[in-house]
Amino acid sequence: MKGSIIAFEGIDGSGKSSQAKLLKDWLDSRVDAYLTEWNSSDWIHEVIKEAKKKNLLTPLTFSLIHATDFADRYERLILPMYRTGFVVVSDRYYYTAYARDSVRGVSLEWVKKLYSYAPKPDVTFFIRVTPEVALSRLKESKRGIKPQEAGADVFPDLDPEEGFLKYQGMILEIYDKLAEEEGFVVLEGNRSPREIQMDIRRKVGELLWKERS
Amino acid sequence: MEGKIIALEGSEGSGRTYHVSSLKAYLEEQGYGVVTFGLGMSRLMGEPISKKKRDIVFQRRTLFLAYVTDLADQIENEVKPMVKAGFLAIADGYTSTLKAWGLTRGLEEDWMNYVLSALPVANLSLGLVSTPREIMRRILRKKGVLDPLSSGIDICINGELFSSYETYLNTFQDNLRKVMQDGVIVDTSRSFEVVKAEIANLVGERIEKA
C-alpha cells in the first residue's frame, strides 16, 4: 500500500504550520499519519543553526545544506512512512527550496534536479497571504521577526520590517508561479483558521477516501 | 577561476593523503603557493559528518549531499579566493571519489553529475588505484584494523531502508515457514479480532487434544 504526501507551502506567517498541525491531529484518529517540518533533521538542523549564526553560508551551501536536511528526513522517515502507507503531512516540501534558493540566485532548474528523487506530493496546499498581512500577524503575536524571515543574508542593509516585506514578496512571486505550474491548491489565507481547515479537510477527505472507495 | 585545482582521487588507502602532501611539498619547492582541501575537511560539515557518519551509513543520498555541501563550503570560502589570488589548490578527494562512492552504492549517475555541476571542474584529476591487498595492508599498518563500514559492508543490502527491510522480512519469514513446516502459521495481516479468534481457536483445540 502506497501512502500519501500532503504538503503545505506559504510565506512565513501565513499560518501553514498551524494548519498542518490541525490536519495531522484530525488524521490521527483515522489513519496512520506523520508530520514532518522543514529544517528539522536532528543533526543537520544544529549545523544549519550554527552556520546561520556565524554567517557561514553562501547561496550554494545554503541550498545544499537544506537539501541534506531534507534527504536525511526523506531517507530515514518520509520514504519508509510513505511506502508503508502513512499519510505524511509535510510542513514545507521541496517547493520551499525552489523558492528560497532561487531568490538567492541559485538556478531553479538545478534545485529541481537536486530534489528530483523525491515524489511529488499528492496535494500541495498553498496558504496564500500577502507579506503585509503576514507581517501584521507577526507583530500581533509580539514574537518579533527572525533574521531568516527578513532574508537578512539577502538584504543585510534593510531593517527587519523592510527586509521581511521585500524577501517574502519575492518568495510569494515564485510561489505564485509554481502554484500554476505544479497545480497547488491555493487557499486564501486571509480567513479564519477554522474556515481554511474545513477546506483542507474536505479536499483531503476526497483524496484519501473517495479515491479508494 | 584563474588558478588551478588539482584533484587526487581514490579510495581510503589509495595513497591520496600521502601524495597530496608530497605533491604540495614539491610544488612549494618550485615556488608555487599551495592550499589543500578535500572530502570531509570543511569547517561547516567536517566535524558533523565524522560524528554522524556511522549512524547514516545506510542513507546514501544524505551522506552524498553532506559531502557535496562539505566540498562546496571549502570551494566557496577557501579555494575560490586563494586560487583567484594565484594559489594552486590540491584536493585530497574531490568529485570523482564522491561519484565512485555513490555509483558503488547505486545512486543515479545523472543525478550526481547534475548536483556536482555546481562545483568547478578540477583542471587536473589523478585517480589513484592499487591492489585491494595492498590497500588493506596500508590501512592495517595505519589503523591496526579494517573498519567494517569502510569495507563497504553496507553495499550488501538494498538501496534504501524500505527495500532492505522488505527483503529481510521476506527471507526471514520464508525461513520461519521452512523451520515450522509441522507447526501452524498465522497470518496477522488480517484484522486484530479475526486473528485473536483464530489463535484462541487453535490454542483451544490443541489444549483439548493434549
Interface residues (C-beta under 8 A of the other chain):
Chain A: W43 I44 E46 V47 A51 L56 L57 T58 L60 T61 L64 I65 A67 T68 A71 D72 Y74 E75 R76 L79 P80 R83 T84 W110 K113 L114 S116 Y117
Chain B: R43 L44 M45 P48 K51 K52 D55 I56 Q59 R60 R61 T62 L65 A66 V68 T69 A72 D73 E76 N77 E108 W111 Y114 V115 S117 A118 E160 L161 F162 Y165
